[in-house]
Amino acid sequence: MITRILKQMIVINMMVICFMVFSCTRSECPTDQVNRMLSAAIDMEDSDAVMALDLYEEAYDILMEHPDSQLLRETHFRKGLLFLRNALPEECVVSLRETARLDSLLRDTVSWHKTMRSIAFAYESHGQFEQARTVLKEVMMSMPASEDNIRVRMDMDYYTRYDELQNMQKELPETYVHDMDRLTPKSTELDVAFRGWQAEQEQNYDYAIFQYKKLENKHSYFVRAFGQLHTARLQLLLGRYDEASQSLDAYEETNGLIRKSEQTTKMLLQHHASFQDRRARREIDRLSLLNRQQWQMIISVTIASLLVIMMLLLLLRVYRQRQVILKFRIDKMRQWREEYLNRSGHAQQRVSEDALLSDVIQRLRRKLNGGDDKPMTDDDWEALHTAVLSAYPTFKRRLADLCRLSAHDYHVCLLIKIDVKPSDIARITIRSDEAITSTRRRLYERAFGRKGKPSDWDEVIKML
């Protein structure tokens, strides 16, 4: 029993250790992963072309998320060569064109020339000699004057050779057309086929068979079948039935390889189309998400803009209302100033006002002179308020028309009205001189919407 428990504990501990080790293991770098996949794909191109293509496509997907121009260039180039080897020249040209674009971005002239020659070879293998000439011409025009003369001469030879091959294609009889379409000829293969056809026209059948047999060792199964079929045809014509039978057996065997390669080619196309479709769906999803985000952004900006416009309109309305209020206050101040000037001209009225305020003024003087050191009570402030309103009945109403006031602000205004100095106002209200100065300046700005001096507010109070 104890032994079984110990074994279980050991197993559990081992599982915990393994979990900790694997959880702490650093994930593989995308670049290293792509290099490993490219190496594996290159090794299996001959044995399993479909799996090699899948590795190239997966490497391409990784590089789309973690860009690396050099690895991306190598992936496109190797995939193009794989397509070329499996009789897919159109897909080959697309991949190699992308390779050439990346070579240009990387400013790698040597690799660019190599890629462009590969594109010309892909066109040549498909019998599209005019396109091959165009690509090769582009390579030759891009070469600097200091380029190796041997390489330039070799490209010139190929360029001239493409013209000859085009003429060969036009001169071959119609009975060869079907076979030539499946031939996917290189320049040397087409040259051999053309010499064999010429020998047939001259009835030099042995030399024609000799030329056709050269095609039986070529890499392309279609080329081999072409050579084997025409070899068997001429051998039957010459009565060499045993040799013709061997050639036909080889032809049937090659046809089996062709069917197998066609299946591989078909699978390559299917897998390539599947990856392309998957990428297209991902791109559509990405663009749809981007479109939604853009619409959300547009709607958000529109709503924010409307809110800002509404706020500006509200501020404009408030500003206009404030301007109306300020105009009203200024008009009132002009009216009150005229009344103040008229009132100042009547000496009897001034004597009456002074009589009403004399008791309050004397009480304040006693406080300022030290006769009464008690702070102002609510009753004292009420008595001052009553006395000021008795002398100036419209004072509080007019003051309220100018701005809103706190209790302290109103007390300061009462003291200003009875000509108490700012320093004395500070002593009575138990505030600092700076605080009283700030209060007077603030009240003027609140009433008229612009900054002014404290003495400006004193003049306003005197006119109320």
C-alpha positions in Angstrom: 0.0 0.0 0.0 2.8 2.4 1.0 4.8 1.5 -2.1 1.8 2.3 -4.4 1.3 5.6 -2.7 5.0 6.5 -3.2 4.9 5.5 -6.9 1.8 7.8 -7.4 3.6 10.6 -5.6 6.7 10.2 -7.8 4.5 10.2 -10.9 2.8 13.3 -9.8 6.1 15.0 -9.0 7.4 14.1 -12.5 4.3 15.5 -14.1 4.6 18.8 -12.2 8.3 19.0 -13.1 7.6 18.4 -16.8 4.8 21.0 -16.7 7.1 23.6 -15.2 9.9 22.8 -17.7 7.7 23.0 -20.8 5.8 26.1 -19.5 9.1 27.8 -18.9 10.6 26.8 -22.3 11.0 29.8 -24.6 8.8 29.8 -27.7 10.5 29.3 -31.0 11.5 32.6 -32.8 9.4 33.1 -35.9 12.5 33.5 -38.0 14.0 30.3 -36.8 10.7 28.5 -37.4 10.6 29.8 -41.0 14.2 28.7 -41.6 13.4 25.3 -40.3 10.3 25.0 -42.5 12.2 26.1 -45.6 14.9 23.6 -45.0 12.4 20.8 -44.6 10.5 21.8 -47.7 13.6 21.9 -49.8 14.5 18.4 -48.7 11.1 16.9 -49.6 10.5 18.7 -52.9 11.3 15.5 -54.9 9.6 13.0 -52.6 6.5 15.0 -51.6 5.9 18.2 -53.6 2.5 18.8 -52.0 3.9 18.7 -48.4 6.7 21.0 -49.6 4.2 23.5 -51.0 2.2 23.4 -47.7 5.4 24.2 -45.8 6.2 27.1 -48.1 2.6 28.4 -47.8 2.7 28.1 -44.0 6.1 29.9 -43.9 4.5 32.7 -46.0 1.6 33.0 -43.6 4.1 33.4 -40.6 6.1 36.0 -42.5 2.9 38.0 -43.1 2.6 38.4 -39.3 6.3 38.7 -38.7 7.8 40.4 -41.8 11.3 39.5 -42.9 12.1 40.6 -46.4 15.0 38.3 -47.0 13.1 35.2 -45.8 10.0 36.3 -47.7 12.1 36.6 -50.9 13.5 33.1 -50.4 10.1 31.6 -49.8 8.6 33.1 -53.0 11.7 32.0 -55.0 11.6 28.4 -53.7 7.9 28.2 -54.3 8.3 29.5 -57.8 10.9 26.8 -58.6 8.6 24.2 -57.1 5.8 25.3 -59.5 8.2 25.3 -62.4 9.4 21.7 -61.7 5.7 20.5 -61.6 4.6 22.1 -64.9 2.8 25.1 -63.4 4.6 28.0 -65.2 1.9 30.6 -64.6 2.0 30.1 -60.8 5.8 30.0 -61.1 5.9 33.4 -62.9 3.6 35.0 -60.2 5.9 33.8 -57.4 9.1 34.8 -59.2 7.6 38.3 -60.0 7.1 38.8 -56.3 10.6 37.6 -55.7 11.9 40.2 -58.2 10.0 42.9 -56.5 11.5 42.0 -53.2 15.0 41.9 -54.8 14.4 45.5 -56.0 13.4 46.6 -52.5 16.5 44.9 -51.0 18.6 46.5 -53.8 20.1 43.1 -54.5 21.0 43.4 -58.2 22.6 40.0 -58.5 19.6 38.2 -57.1 17.3 40.3 -59.2 19.1 39.3 -62.4 19.0 35.6 -61.3 15.2 35.9 -60.6 14.5 37.6 -63.9 16.4 34.9 -65.8 14.3 32.3 -64.0 11.1 34.1 -65.1 12.4 34.0 -68.7 13.1 30.3 -68.3 9.6 29.7 -67.0 8.1 31.4 -70.0 10.5 29.4 -72.2 9.4 26.1 -70.6 5.8 27.0 -71.5 6.7 27.9 -75.1 6.0 31.6 -74.6 9.2 32.8 -76.3 7.9 36.4 -76.9 7.4 36.9 -73.1 10.8 35.3 -72.4 12.5 37.7 -74.9 10.8 40.7 -73.1 12.0 39.6 -69.7 15.5 38.9 -70.9 15.6 42.3 -72.7 14.7 44.0 -69.4 17.6 42.2 -67.8 20.0 43.2 -70.5 19.0 46.8 -70.4 19.5 47.0 -66.6 23.1 45.6 -66.8 25.8 48.2 -66.1 28.5 48.8 -68.7 31.1 47.1 -66.4 29.1 43.8 -66.4 31.0 40.6 -67.2 31.2 40.3 -71.0 30.7 36.5 -70.9 27.4 36.9 -69.1 26.2 39.6 -71.5 27.1 37.5 -74.5 25.3 34.5 -73.1 22.1 36.6 -72.6 22.5 37.9 -76.1 22.7 34.4 -77.4 19.6 33.4 -75.6 17.8 36.5 -76.9 18.7 35.6 -80.4 17.9 32.0 -79.9 14.3 32.9 -78.8 13.7 34.3 -82.3 14.9 31.1 -83.9 12.7 29.0 -81.6 9.7 31.1 -82.5 10.3 30.3 -86.1 10.7 26.6 -85.3 7.3 26.6 -83.7 5.8 28.2 -86.7 7.4 25.7 -89.1 6.6 22.5 -87.3 3.7 20.7 -89.1 0.2 20.7 -87.7 0.5 17.0 -86.8 2.9 18.0 -84.1 0.8 20.8 -82.6 -1.0 18.7 -80.0 2.1 17.0 -78.9 4.1 20.3 -78.8 1.5 21.8 -76.5 2.2 19.1 -74.0 6.0 19.2 -74.7 6.6 22.3 -72.5 9.8 22.7 -74.4 13.1 24.2 -73.3 15.2 25.7 -76.0 17.4 22.6 -76.4 14.4 20.3 -76.3 12.6 22.2 -79.1 15.9 22.3 -81.1 16.2 18.5 -80.9 12.5 18.0 -81.9 13.0 20.4 -84.8 16.1 18.5 -86.1 14.2 15.2 -85.8 11.3 16.6 -87.9 13.8 18.0 -90.5 15.4 14.6 -90.7 12.0 13.0 -91.3 11.3 15.4 -94.1 14.6 14.3 -95.7 13.7 10.7 -95.1 16.7 10.2 -93.0 14.8 8.2 -90.4 17.8 6.8 -88.5 19.0 10.3 -87.7 15.5 11.3 -86.8 15.2 8.4 -84.4 18.6 9.4 -83.0 17.3 12.9 -82.3 14.0 11.7 -80.7 15.9 9.3 -78.5 17.8 12.2 -77.0 14.4 13.4 -75.6 13.8 10.2 -73.7 16.3 11.2 -70.9 14.9 14.7 -70.3 13.5 15.7 -66.9 10.0 16.4 -68.2 7.8 13.4 -68.5 5.9 15.0 -71.4 9.2 15.5 -73.3 10.1 11.9 -72.7 6.7 10.7 -73.9 7.1 12.9 -77.0 10.4 11.4 -77.9 9.3 7.8 -77.2 6.1 8.1 -79.2 7.8 9.4 -82.3 10.7 6.9 -82.0 8.1 4.1 -81.9 6.3 5.6 -84.9 9.5 5.7 -87.0 10.6 2.2 -85.9 7.2 0.8 -87.0 7.7 2.6 -90.3 11.1 0.9 -90.7 9.7 -2.6 -89.6 11.6 -2.7 -86.4 8.8 -4.2 -84.4 10.7 -5.4 -81.3 12.3 -2.0 -80.8 9.0 -0.3 -81.5 7.4 -2.5 -78.9 10.0 -1.5 -76.3 9.6 2.2 -77.2 5.8 1.8 -76.8 6.2 0.0 -73.4 8.5 2.9 -72.3 5.9 5.3 -73.6 3.1 3.6 -71.5 5.3 3.7 -68.4 6.1 7.4 -69.0 2.3 8.0 -69.4 1.8 6.4 -66.0 4.3 8.8 -64.5 2.6 11.6 -66.4 -0.8 10.7 -64.8 0.9 10.5 -61.4 2.6 13.9 -62.0 -0.7 15.3 -63.2 -2.3 14.2 -59.9 0.5 15.9 -58.0 0.1 19.0 -60.1 -3.7 19.0 -59.5 -3.1 18.6 -55.7 -0.6 21.4 -55.8 -3.1 23.7 -57.5 -5.8 22.6 -55.0 -3.6 23.3 -52.0 -2.3 26.6 -53.5 -5.9 27.7 -54.2 -6.9 26.6 -50.7 -4.2 28.8 -49.1 -5.1 31.6 -51.4 -8.7 31.4 -50.5 -7.9 31.3 -46.8 -5.7 34.3 -47.1 -8.4 36.1 -49.1 -11.0 35.3 -46.4 -8.5 36.6 -43.7 -8.0 39.7 -45.8 -11.7 40.2 -46.2 -12.2 39.8 -42.4 -9.4 42.3 -41.8 -10.8 44.8 -44.2 -14.3 44.3 -42.8 -13.0 44.9 -39.3 -11.0 47.9 -40.5 -14.2 49.2 -42.2 -16.2 48.8 -39.0 -13.5 50.6 -37.1 -13.5 53.4 -39.6 -17.3 53.7 -39.5 -17.2 53.7 -35.7 -14.5 56.4 -35.9 -16.6 58.4 -38.3 -19.7 58.1 -36.2 -17.7 59.0 -33.0 -16.1 62.0 -34.7 -19.5 63.1 -36.1 -21.2 62.8 -32.7 -18.2 64.6 -31.0 -18.4 67.3 -33.7 -22.1 67.7 -33.1 -21.6 68.0 -29.4 -18.8 70.5 -29.9 -21.1 72.5 -32.3 -23.9 72.4 -29.7 -21.5 73.5 -27.0 -20.3 76.4 -29.2 -23.9 77.4 -30.0 -24.7 77.3 -26.3 -21.6 79.3 -25.5 -22.5 81.8 -28.2 -26.0 82.1 -26.8 -24.7 82.6 -23.3 -22.2 85.1 -24.6 -25.0 87.1 -26.4 -27.2 87.0 -23.3 -24.3 88.2 -21.3 -23.7 91.0 -23.8 -27.4 92.0 -23.5 -27.1 92.0 -19.7 -23.9 94.0 -19.8 -25.5 96.6 -22.2 -28.5 96.8 -19.9 -26.1 97.4 -16.9 -24.1 100.0 -18.7 -27.3 101.8 -19.7 -28.5 101.6 -16.1 -25.1 103.0 -14.9 -25.4 106.0 -17.2 -28.9 106.6 -15.8 -27.8 106.2 -12.3 -24.8 108.5 -12.9 -27.0 111.3 -14.1 -29.2 110.8 -11.0 -26.1 110.8 -8.8 -24.9 114.1 -10.3 -28.3 115.6 -9.9 -28.5 114.4 -6.4 -25.1 115.8 -5.6 -26.2 119.2 -6.6 -28.9 119.4 -3.9 -27.3 120.4 -0.7 -30.5 119.9 1.4 -30.8 116.3 0.2 -27.1 115.6 1.1 -27.7 117.0 4.6 -30.7 114.7 5.0 -28.7 111.6 3.9 -25.8 112.5 6.3 -28.3 112.8 9.2 -29.7 109.4 8.5 -26.3 107.9 8.5 -24.7 109.8 11.4 -25.5 107.4 14.1 -24.1 104.4 12.2 -21.0 106.4 11.2 -20.3 107.4 14.8 -20.6 103.8 15.9 -18.1 102.7 13.3 -15.7 105.5 14.2 -15.8 104.3 17.9 -14.9 100.8 16.7 -12.0 102.1 14.6 -10.7 104.4 17.3 -10.7 101.7 19.9 -13.7 102.7 21.8 -15.5 99.5 20.9 -13.3 96.6 20.2 -16.2 94.1 19.7 -16.6 92.6 16.2 -19.6 93.6 14.1 -22.6 91.5 15.1 -25.6 90.6 12.9 -27.6 93.3 14.6 -24.9 95.8 13.7 -24.9 94.8 10.1 -28.7 94.9 10.0 -28.6 98.4 11.5 -26.1 99.5 8.9 -28.2 98.0 6.1 -31.4 99.8 7.4 -29.6 103.1 7.7 -28.1 102.9 4.2 -31.5 101.9 2.7 -33.1 104.8 4.6 -30.7 107.2 2.9 -30.6 105.4 -0.4 -33.7 103.3 -0.9 -32.7 101.9 -4.3 -29.2 100.9 -3.3 -29.8 97.1 -2.7 -32.1 96.7 -5.7 -29.6 98.4 -8.0 -26.7 96.5 -6.6 -28.6 93.2 -7.2 -29.2 94.3 -10.8 -25.4 94.5 -11.3 -24.3 91.2 -9.9 -24.9 88.5 -7.3 -23.3 89.1 -3.9 -22.4 87.0 -0.9 -23.0 88.3 2.6 -19.3 89.4 2.9 -19.5 91.2 -0.5 -22.6 93.0 0.5 -21.1 94.2 3.8 -18.1 95.5 1.9 -20.4 97.4 -0.5 -22.3 98.9 2.5 -19.1 100.2 4.0 -17.9 101.6 0.7 -21.2 103.4 0.4 -20.7 105.3 3.6 -17.1 106.3 2.5 -15.2 103.9 4.8 -11.6 103.6 3.6 -10.4 100.1 2.4 -8.0 99.7 5.2 -10.8 100.4 7.7 -13.1 98.0 5.9 -10.4 95.3 6.4 -10.3 96.0 10.1 -14.1 96.0 10.5 -14.6 92.8 8.5 -11.5 91.2 10.0 -9.9 90.6 6.6 -6.6 91.6 5.1 -6.1 94.7 2.9 -5.3 92.4 0.0 -8.5 90.4 0.5 -10.6 93.6 0.4 -8.8 94.9 -2.7 -9.4 91.5 -4.4 -13.1 91.6 -3.5 -13.6 95.1 -5.0 -11.7 94.1 -8.2 -13.7 90.8 -8.5 -17.0 92.5 -8.1 -16.3 94.9 -10.8 -15.3 92.2 -13.2 -18.4 90.1 -12.3 -20.7 93.1 -13.0 -19.2 94.3 -16.3 -17.3 91.3 -17.7 -13.9 93.0 -17.9 -11.1 93.7 -15.5 -10.9 97.0 -13.7 -9.3 98.7 -10.7 -10.7 98.4 -7.2 -11.4 102.2 -7.2 -13.6 101.7 -10.3 -16.0 99.6 -8.2 -15.9 102.3 -5.5 -17.1 104.8 -8.1 -19.9 102.4 -9.1 -21.1 102.0 -5.5 -21.2 105.8 -5.0 -23.6 106.2 -8.0 -26.1 103.6 -6.6 
